[in-house]
Amino acid sequence: MNDGGLIAQVKGTALGEAGTANDVITKIPSVYADNGKYNVYGKGEALIFINGKRLIDYEELGRLSSKDISSIVLDNNPGAGYDATVKAVIHIPLEMSDEPFSIYAFSDTFQ
């Protein structure tokens, strides 16, 4: 625990073997999944940041291995650096030396 919330060590623990980032986040106390988004009890939907960059595509969490996650930081009391509507923030610092690269391609053909 820290002033604003909770820090869960992932690297080197059982959480590091959970599978994907989705699996790790759902094991954090007071965090639950709802319709593909992550909420914090009593706070609502949480913003998620990976290595300091805001998560736009939630499918990226399914492609991110739990072995690459250093820790999960749940901030229940985000400061003035965030929009006033933000009640909770989840930070996911990675242990990787390079930024993860993912691509999602979709093709559809009609005749």
C-alpha positions as CSV (number, residue, x, y, z in Angstrom):
1,M,0.0,0.0,0.0
2,N,1.1,3.6,-0.6
3,D,-0.6,7.0,-0.1
4,G,-2.8,6.7,-3.2
5,G,-3.5,3.0,-3.5
6,L,-1.9,-0.3,-4.0
7,I,1.4,-1.6,-5.6
8,A,1.3,-5.3,-6.6
9,Q,4.7,-6.8,-7.5
10,V,4.3,-9.1,-10.5
11,K,7.8,-10.0,-11.7
12,G,9.1,-12.9,-9.7
13,T,5.8,-13.8,-8.1
14,A,2.8,-16.1,-9.0
15,L,1.2,-13.1,-10.8
16,G,4.1,-13.2,-13.2
17,E,2.9,-16.7,-14.3
18,A,-0.8,-15.6,-14.6
19,G,-0.7,-15.5,-18.4
20,T,-1.7,-12.1,-19.9
21,A,-2.1,-8.6,-18.5
22,N,-5.8,-9.2,-18.4
23,D,-5.3,-12.2,-16.0
24,V,-3.0,-10.1,-13.7
25,I,-5.3,-7.1,-13.5
26,T,-8.3,-9.2,-12.5
27,K,-6.3,-10.6,-9.6
28,I,-5.7,-7.1,-8.1
29,P,-7.9,-6.5,-5.1
30,S,-10.8,-4.1,-5.7
31,V,-10.4,-4.3,-9.5
32,Y,-13.0,-6.1,-11.7
33,A,-13.7,-6.5,-15.4
34,D,-17.0,-5.3,-16.8
35,N,-17.8,-5.4,-20.5
36,G,-14.1,-5.4,-21.5
37,K,-13.3,-2.4,-19.2
38,Y,-11.7,-2.4,-15.8
39,N,-13.4,-0.9,-12.8
40,V,-12.4,-0.2,-9.3
41,Y,-15.0,-0.8,-6.6
42,G,-16.4,2.5,-5.4
43,K,-14.6,4.5,-8.1
44,G,-15.8,3.4,-11.5
45,E,-13.8,2.8,-14.7
46,A,-10.1,3.1,-14.3
47,L,-7.7,4.6,-16.8
48,I,-4.8,2.3,-17.7
49,F,-1.3,3.3,-18.6
50,I,1.4,1.0,-19.9
51,N,4.9,2.4,-19.4
52,G,3.4,5.9,-19.0
53,K,1.3,5.8,-22.2
54,R,-2.4,5.7,-22.0
55,L,-4.0,2.5,-23.2
56,I,-6.3,3.0,-26.2
57,D,-7.0,-0.5,-27.3
58,Y,-8.0,-2.9,-24.5
59,E,-7.1,-5.9,-26.8
60,E,-3.4,-5.0,-26.2
61,L,-3.8,-6.3,-22.6
62,G,-4.6,-9.7,-24.0
63,R,-1.4,-9.6,-26.1
64,L,0.9,-8.5,-23.2
65,S,2.5,-11.3,-21.3
66,S,2.4,-11.2,-17.5
67,K,6.1,-12.2,-17.6
68,D,6.9,-8.7,-19.0
69,I,5.1,-6.8,-16.3
70,S,7.2,-5.4,-13.4
71,S,4.3,-4.4,-11.2
72,I,0.7,-3.1,-11.1
73,V,0.1,0.2,-9.4
74,L,-3.5,1.0,-8.6
75,D,-3.9,4.7,-7.8
76,N,-7.3,5.2,-6.0
77,N,-6.7,8.9,-5.6
78,P,-5.2,10.4,-8.8
79,G,-4.0,13.9,-8.5
80,A,-4.5,17.0,-10.6
81,G,-2.5,15.6,-13.5
82,Y,-5.6,13.8,-14.6
83,D,-9.1,14.9,-15.7
84,A,-11.4,15.6,-12.9
85,T,-13.7,12.7,-13.9
86,V,-10.9,10.2,-13.4
87,K,-11.4,8.4,-10.1
88,A,-8.8,5.6,-10.5
89,V,-5.7,4.9,-12.6
90,I,-3.9,1.6,-13.2
91,H,-0.2,1.9,-14.1
92,I,1.6,-1.1,-15.7
93,P,5.4,-0.6,-15.8
94,L,7.1,-3.2,-18.0
95,E,10.3,-5.0,-17.3
96,M,11.2,-5.2,-21.0
97,S,14.1,-3.2,-22.4
98,D,12.2,-2.1,-25.5
99,E,8.7,-0.9,-26.0
100,P,6.3,-3.8,-26.9
101,F,5.2,-3.7,-30.5
102,S,1.9,-5.1,-31.4
103,I,-0.2,-4.9,-34.6
104,Y,-3.7,-5.9,-35.2
105,A,-4.7,-6.5,-38.8
106,F,-8.1,-7.1,-40.2
107,S,-9.1,-8.0,-43.7
108,D,-12.5,-8.4,-45.2
109,T,-13.3,-9.3,-48.9
110,F,-16.7,-9.0,-50.6
111,Q,-17.6,-10.2,-54.0
